[in-house]
Amino acid sequence: MIVRKRPSGLKLFLSWRGSVLPRIAAALTLNVIVAIVVTVLHGRFGSIKIPLGTVPFALLGLPLAIFLGFRNTAAYDRFWEARKLWGEVILRSRNLARQCQSLIDGEAPVNAGADTVRRLDDLRVRMTLRAAAFAHALRHQLRGTDAAADTKPFLREAEWQGLTQVANRPHALLMHMGADLREALRARRIDPALAAGVDGTLSALSAAAASCERILSTPIPFSYTLLLHRTAYLYCYLLPFGLVDSVGFMTPVVVLIVAYTFFGLDALGDEIEEPFGTESNDLPLEALCRTLEIDLCQSVGAPAPAPLVPVDYFLR
């Protein structure tokens, strides 16, 4: 997703980056060309006149728009649920940092140490920074990319090396957090009643990760998407034959507007159905991970990266 300031006026109308127009430009151009040809020939191919009229399109247009709206609503529900789950990851990670510092006893202040490597010897710091690694690992797990580079700064070398050998890295990190919590219990550094609260935070992180995996692995049924896609394209490509007798030379313009709407709704549903990708309108997972990383690093006195800067997407 684009992290940006919202433009207004002409910039918003002319914006290209972040719109669905690049996805539908080819189909839209072909549709307008067909409309121009039909207008020039006035709906005739030799001696054959295609008498469609406006009635079939009036009957089909409204149901098609409604079903496209239903499908986009379902796609946006997936997008919004994914955003709430990532909000849960951020909330629980911040809670974990607070719980580690306030509930687990230590011999020195939590931000003691000259560098991050030395700080990782402290169980409280190790668990806090591991939450940042968890967020990065979950982002890469959902996108099918390699999390090694983003998780390395928050883990001890041996743990990082072991992490590269497992398939589900977020789960492996939670297992390490659980092991550290058990170590704190055995060393009597945390009261068992308070440890249950920390364990609940870890369980909530696990639940959020599993819910994200559920969204990723269960798309909207393909047959439903295919039916709407085919109907929208057939409607728009046949539309010039129904308009040419009543609209005349304005047929390509009307077709352009209608096709942009239907093609755009269809493409937008495809784009937001998968909220964890790298498209312009997907969730800003990099920005979310960076925000959490800053909060957790500052909570333990570790060097924090700079926040992501919004970009003017009209210029890019």
Summary of the structure (lengths in Angstrom):
residues: 316
radius of gyration: 26.9
end to end distance: 13.8
largest distance: 94.1
contacts: 962
relative contact order: 0.20
helix: 72%
strand: 2%
